[in-house]
């Protein structure tokens, strides 16, 4: 069946984040109240999108909680083995540090319960939407993508939430389902979120613009052992919290994750240190073996590789078209619905109609 590209419904719910200390005395009451609101929103989505709208893009955003689980002693011992920017990334929130104290165990447990309750709730709502797709027959002509914009620390490294270069923060789920996707296939190939767009273009038989730098994952759907890229790259600025008088330009952190290893570089030339983890024996990334001579060949190779990845990421793709400067946009002559050629040139404005 051809894929329709008419009406688009953009739905964003589960967007309210539940504050950590708001959970101290009112965890259950707050979650029950918010879940009623979220359930009502889902009812609206299901009744509107699936019964009235024949062609749609449905976007779901789930905000979750996290919980610490690592003793303070082991955390402090670990921090001495990693570069200072990496240590800062997991110690910049005072409330998170306090939650590692034994005196706050009960509060941590309550937040943990809230986290799993929210996870179960989101899972149930996704199930309702998938069921509605099947009941209406739209599952035969709909591609479903399940993912997240970042991972979450649940107390690993003594940290809550996100904003680190560890696997807990950078790794996300990525599941495709629908026509053209083989069921039940799993791949450990490193991929990036920028690969979603060209993958959807391939699956829907739409030509991908030449300036798109992501890679289509459809070859992996046909052969789960196939690799579309050697690593996934992540960047994070460690000095954004301003703890240790870093330079105004900020210390940039870069990390590449291959199928087996993670190499993290702090500073443009690695002047603030490196981290190296072997997931075959240390999937929790608790043993920084950057100075282990047994890995010198792979470490040197990955140092060259990460520099190449960073350089490629900074290269402006040919045919990208007009770009805005990185500042607040005020008067912009563009409207939702404008039509562009594949090379980025606007050929028609919606307001001209």
C-alpha distance (Angstrom), angle and dihedral (degrees) to the residues before:
residue distance angle dihedral
X1 . . .
X2 3.81 . .
X3 3.79 117.2 .
X4 3.78 115.4 -114.0
X5 3.82 117.1 -135.4
X6 3.80 102.0 -172.4
X7 3.81 123.8 106.8
X8 3.79 118.3 21.9
X9 3.80 121.1 -158.3
X10 3.81 113.0 -166.4
X11 3.77 110.0 -162.0
X12 3.81 121.4 -178.8
X13 3.76 117.2 -179.2
X14 3.80 138.2 149.5
X15 3.81 82.7 53.2
X16 3.80 99.1 135.6
X17 3.81 111.4 96.3
X18 3.79 115.1 -145.6
X19 3.81 110.3 -130.0
X20 3.78 117.7 -124.5
X21 3.77 98.1 -127.3
X22 3.76 93.2 39.0
X23 3.79 83.7 70.0
X24 3.79 95.1 59.4
X25 3.82 96.0 92.2
X26 3.77 105.4 3.1
X27 3.79 107.3 41.8
X28 3.78 99.0 125.8
X29 3.80 96.1 38.6
X30 3.82 93.0 49.1
X31 3.79 94.1 47.9
X32 3.81 92.7 47.5
X33 3.81 90.5 51.1
X34 3.80 94.7 46.2
X35 3.77 92.9 45.0
X36 3.81 90.0 55.8
X37 3.80 89.1 54.9
X38 3.81 92.5 45.9
X39 3.80 92.4 47.8
X40 3.80 90.1 51.8
X41 3.81 89.5 51.2
X42 3.79 90.8 51.2
X43 3.81 90.9 49.1
X44 3.79 88.0 54.7
X45 3.79 92.1 48.1
X46 3.79 94.0 49.3
X47 3.79 94.8 45.4
X48 3.81 94.8 44.3
X49 3.78 106.6 34.3
X50 3.77 98.3 41.1
X51 3.80 101.1 36.3
X52 3.81 101.4 37.7
X53 3.79 108.4 20.5
X54 3.79 114.7 65.6
X55 3.80 96.7 -173.4
X56 3.79 121.4 37.5
X57 3.76 150.0 147.6
X58 3.79 110.7 -139.8
X59 3.80 117.0 -162.8
X60 3.80 119.6 -170.3
X61 3.80 122.9 -168.6
X62 3.79 119.2 -166.1
X63 3.82 120.6 -165.5
X64 3.80 112.4 -161.3
X65 3.80 139.2 -179.8
X66 3.79 131.9 -123.8
X67 3.77 138.8 -152.5
X68 3.83 137.9 -150.8
X69 3.78 123.2 -122.1
X70 3.81 107.9 164.9
X71 3.86 123.2 102.8
X72 3.80 117.2 -116.7
X73 3.83 94.6 -122.0
X74 3.80 94.1 58.0
X75 3.81 90.9 44.0
X76 3.81 93.8 55.3
X77 3.79 91.4 45.7
X78 3.79 90.6 51.0
X79 3.82 94.8 48.2
X80 3.80 90.6 61.6
X81 3.83 90.3 61.8
X82 3.82 98.2 56.7
X83 3.84 133.5 64.7
X84 3.80 116.8 -83.7
X85 3.84 94.7 -110.8
X86 3.81 89.4 54.0
X87 3.80 90.7 49.9
X88 3.79 90.6 49.7
X89 3.80 91.1 52.3
X90 3.80 90.5 63.6
X91 3.83 98.7 36.4
X92 3.80 107.0 44.6
X93 3.81 97.6 98.3
X94 3.78 113.8 75.1
X95 3.79 93.9 -161.4
X96 3.80 90.2 55.6
X97 3.79 91.3 51.6
X98 3.81 91.0 51.2
X99 3.78 91.8 51.5
X100 3.80 89.5 63.8
X101 3.78 89.7 63.9
X102 3.80 116.5 102.4
X103 3.79 90.3 -126.4
X104 3.80 89.1 66.6
X105 3.79 95.8 48.8
X106 3.81 93.1 112.2
X107 3.80 92.4 52.2
X108 3.81 90.8 47.7
X109 3.80 89.2 50.9
X110 3.81 91.4 51.6
X111 3.78 91.2 51.5
X112 3.78 89.9 47.9
X113 3.79 90.0 53.9
X114 3.80 89.7 48.6
X115 3.80 90.8 50.6
X116 3.80 94.0 53.6
X117 3.80 91.7 42.7
X118 3.80 90.3 53.9
X119 3.81 91.0 46.6
X120 3.79 90.8 52.6
X121 3.79 90.9 48.1
X122 3.80 93.4 51.8
X123 3.81 90.4 46.7
X124 3.79 90.8 53.8
X125 3.82 93.2 50.2
X126 3.78 92.4 49.6
X127 3.78 87.2 52.2
X128 3.80 90.5 54.1
X129 3.78 92.0 52.7
X130 3.81 93.0 47.5
X131 3.80 89.7 49.2
X132 3.79 91.0 52.0
X133 3.78 90.0 51.1
X134 3.79 90.0 53.8
X135 3.81 94.6 43.5
X136 3.81 91.6 53.2
X137 3.79 94.4 42.6
X138 3.78 91.1 -120.0
X139 3.80 90.8 120.5
X140 3.81 88.0 79.0
X141 3.80 91.0 62.4
X142 3.82 102.7 29.4
X143 3.78 130.9 90.1
X144 3.79 114.0 -149.6
X145 3.81 121.0 -158.7
X146 3.79 120.3 -171.0
X147 3.80 116.1 -168.3
X148 3.80 145.7 121.6
X149 3.81 135.3 -129.5
X150 3.82 93.0 -125.2
X151 3.78 143.2 -3.4
X152 3.82 127.4 -108.8
X153 3.77 135.4 -124.4
X154 3.78 113.1 -135.3
X155 3.78 94.2 -167.8
X156 3.79 96.6 -56.7
X157 3.81 110.4 146.0
X158 3.81 85.8 9.6
X159 3.79 90.3 -73.7
X160 3.79 136.9 125.1
X161 3.78 129.3 -152.2
X162 3.83 121.9 -7.8
X163 3.84 143.6 -54.0
X164 3.80 101.3 100.2
X165 3.80 133.8 105.0
X166 3.79 93.8 -124.8
X167 3.78 121.6 113.1
X168 3.81 91.0 -107.3
X169 3.80 90.2 65.4
X170 3.82 103.1 31.5
X171 3.80 101.0 43.5
X172 3.80 118.4 84.8
X173 3.80 136.1 177.0
X174 3.79 115.3 -101.3
X175 3.79 119.0 -174.1
X176 3.80 127.2 167.5
X177 3.79 123.1 -166.7
X178 3.76 132.9 172.6
X179 3.82 142.7 59.5
X180 3.79 111.2 -7.3
X181 3.80 94.2 21.8
X182 3.81 119.1 104.7
X183 3.80 112.1 -130.9
X184 3.80 122.4 -117.5
X185 3.81 96.9 12.7
X186 3.80 119.7 138.5
X187 3.80 127.8 -168.7
X188 3.80 133.2 -170.5
X189 3.79 93.0 -160.8
X190 3.83 112.4 134.5
X191 3.80 109.2 -111.0
X192 3.80 136.9 167.5
X193 3.80 133.2 -138.4
X194 3.82 89.5 -113.4
X195 3.82 85.3 68.6
X196 3.82 92.0 68.6
X197 3.82 95.5 75.9
X198 3.82 98.6 53.0
X199 3.81 89.0 42.6
X200 3.80 91.5 56.3
X201 3.80 89.9 45.8
X202 3.80 90.1 55.4
X203 3.79 93.9 45.5
X204 3.80 92.0 50.0
X205 3.83 93.8 43.6
X206 3.81 92.8 -118.2
X207 3.79 120.0 142.3
X208 3.80 112.7 -108.9
X209 3.84 114.4 -132.5
X210 3.79 112.2 -108.8
X211 3.82 93.4 -122.0
X212 3.82 94.1 61.0
X213 3.81 108.1 113.2
X214 3.79 98.2 -167.1
X215 3.79 121.0 99.7
X216 3.78 125.3 -124.8
X217 3.79 112.8 -115.1
X218 3.79 95.1 -155.8
X219 3.84 91.9 104.5
X220 3.82 87.1 61.6
X221 3.81 89.9 53.2
X222 3.79 87.7 58.8
X223 3.82 96.0 40.7
X224 3.81 117.6 19.0
X225 3.82 91.3 -161.9
X226 3.80 91.6 59.1
X227 3.83 117.2 110.7
X228 3.81 119.8 -149.4
X229 3.81 92.4 -176.6
X230 3.80 138.1 9.4
X231 3.79 96.2 -128.7
X232 3.79 147.3 2.0
X233 3.82 114.9 -118.8
X234 3.82 126.4 -146.1
X235 3.80 130.0 179.3
X236 3.81 127.9 -162.3
X237 3.80 133.0 171.3
X238 3.80 107.7 -132.0
X239 3.79 96.8 -170.9
X240 3.80 96.4 59.0
X241 3.80 88.9 102.0
X242 3.81 93.1 52.3
X243 3.80 99.8 -139.3
X244 3.80 103.8 144.7
X245 3.79 108.8 30.7
X246 3.78 94.1 -95.7
X247 3.79 118.6 178.3
X248 3.78 116.6 -79.4
X249 3.79 91.1 -111.5
X250 3.79 89.5 62.5
X251 3.77 132.4 -131.2
X252 3.78 111.1 -85.2
X253 3.76 119.6 -147.6
X254 3.80 121.9 -157.3
X255 3.78 128.3 -172.1
X256 3.79 134.8 -176.1
X257 3.78 123.1 -164.5
X258 3.79 118.6 -161.5
X259 3.77 124.1 -176.1
X260 3.81 89.5 -82.6
X261 3.82 111.1 11.2
X262 3.79 140.8 50.8
X263 3.81 122.2 -155.4
X264 3.81 119.5 -174.7
X265 3.80 123.7 -169.7
X266 3.82 123.9 -163.5
X267 3.80 115.2 -156.7
X268 3.78 128.8 14.2
X269 3.80 91.5 -80.5
X270 3.78 97.9 26.7
X271 3.81 90.2 -100.8
X272 3.80 91.6 142.7
X273 3.77 94.7 52.1
X274 3.78 144.8 -89.7
X275 3.79 136.5 -106.7
X276 3.78 125.6 -154.3
X277 3.80 127.5 -175.0
X278 3.79 132.6 -178.5
X279 3.81 107.3 -148.4
X280 3.77 91.6 -164.7
X281 3.81 89.4 72.8
X282 3.82 102.2 12.5
X283 3.79 112.4 35.2
X284 3.83 90.6 158.7
X285 3.83 91.0 60.2
X286 3.78 94.9 -130.2
X287 3.81 98.3 133.1
X288 3.81 114.5 65.0
X289 3.81 103.2 -157.6
X290 3.79 98.5 175.5
X291 3.83 89.7 128.9
X292 3.80 95.7 46.7
X293 3.82 105.7 120.8
X294 3.81 91.4 -154.0
X295 3.81 88.8 71.7
X296 3.81 99.3 42.1
X297 3.82 94.4 114.4
X298 3.81 95.9 51.0
X299 3.83 91.7 41.2
X300 3.80 92.0 53.1
X301 3.79 89.9 47.1
X302 3.80 92.6 50.4
X303 3.82 91.9 46.9
X304 3.79 88.6 58.1
X305 3.79 90.7 43.3
X306 3.82 95.5 51.7
X307 3.81 90.7 50.6
X308 3.80 89.3 52.5
X309 3.80 91.6 48.3
X310 3.80 91.8 50.7
X311 3.80 91.6 48.3
X312 3.81 92.1 49.1
X313 3.80 91.4 48.4
X314 3.80 90.4 55.3
X315 3.79 94.5 50.0
X316 3.81 113.6 102.4
X317 3.80 108.5 -126.9
X318 3.80 116.2 -119.4
X319 3.80 113.4 -103.9
X320 3.81 93.7 20.3
X321 3.78 92.5 138.5
X322 3.79 128.5 -151.4
X323 3.78 118.7 -5.1
X324 3.78 132.7 -164.0
X325 3.77 121.7 -129.9
X326 3.79 114.1 -107.6
X327 3.80 97.9 -99.0
X328 3.78 138.7 93.9
X329 3.78 111.2 -57.3
X330 3.79 115.1 -131.6
X331 3.79 116.0 156.5
X332 3.78 107.9 22.9
X333 3.78 121.1 167.0
X334 3.76 98.1 -142.9
X335 3.77 135.4 98.6
X336 3.76 135.2 -164.8
X337 3.77 106.1 -95.2
X338 3.82 98.5 37.3
X339 3.80 112.8 144.0
X340 3.80 121.4 -128.0
X341 3.77 133.7 -172.8
X342 3.80 117.8 -121.7
X343 3.82 89.5 -98.6
X344 3.81 91.3 59.9
X345 3.82 98.7 -102.4
X346 3.81 114.1 138.3
X347 3.79 110.5 -127.3
X348 3.81 101.4 172.8
X349 3.79 137.7 20.2
X350 3.78 119.2 -145.0
X351 3.80 91.0 -137.6
X352 3.81 90.2 60.3
X353 3.77 90.8 69.3
